[in-house]
Amino acid sequence: MAQADVHEKQAHSNFKLLEANLLKTDFIDWQIIVAFYTALHIFECQLTKKNPKWREGFLQSENSMHGWRSTCISRVFKELFFE
């Protein structure tokens, strides 16, 4: 579960940055980027907890890591909302 811990720690760190700077900066574009990566780390943490070997599928696919992650997000989204 080490990989999940890494994502959880990074999500927490990113969130602390957002909390500290949310209303104190004019750089809304950076706030959006940090918020996106916070959500991505939360998602990857949860996905890793559910299936620790989910990244192995990337090695067997023809997709980039971004493409493989998108495939995984689509599958989880369908499971949560359509099944």
Secondary structure in CASP SS format (residue, H / E / C, confidence):
PFRMAT SS
TARGET T0000
AUTHOR 0000-0000-0000
METHOD secondary structure of the structure
MODEL  1
M C 1.00
A H 1.00
Q H 1.00
A H 1.00
D H 1.00
V H 1.00
H H 1.00
E H 1.00
K H 1.00
Q H 1.00
A H 1.00
H H 1.00
S H 1.00
N H 1.00
F H 1.00
K H 1.00
L H 1.00
L H 1.00
E H 1.00
A H 1.00
N H 1.00
L C 1.00
L C 1.00
K C 1.00
T C 1.00
D C 1.00
F C 1.00
I H 1.00
D H 1.00
W H 1.00
Q H 1.00
I H 1.00
I H 1.00
V H 1.00
A H 1.00
F H 1.00
Y H 1.00
T H 1.00
A H 1.00
L H 1.00
H H 1.00
I H 1.00
F H 1.00
E H 1.00
C H 1.00
Q H 1.00
L H 1.00
T H 1.00
K H 1.00
K H 1.00
N C 1.00
P C 1.00
K C 1.00
W C 1.00
R C 1.00
E H 1.00
G H 1.00
F H 1.00
L H 1.00
Q H 1.00
S C 1.00
E C 1.00
N C 1.00
S C 1.00
M H 1.00
H H 1.00
G H 1.00
W H 1.00
R H 1.00
S H 1.00
T H 1.00
C H 1.00
I H 1.00
S H 1.00
R H 1.00
V H 1.00
F H 1.00
K H 1.00
E H 1.00
L H 1.00
F H 1.00
F H 1.00
E C 1.00
END
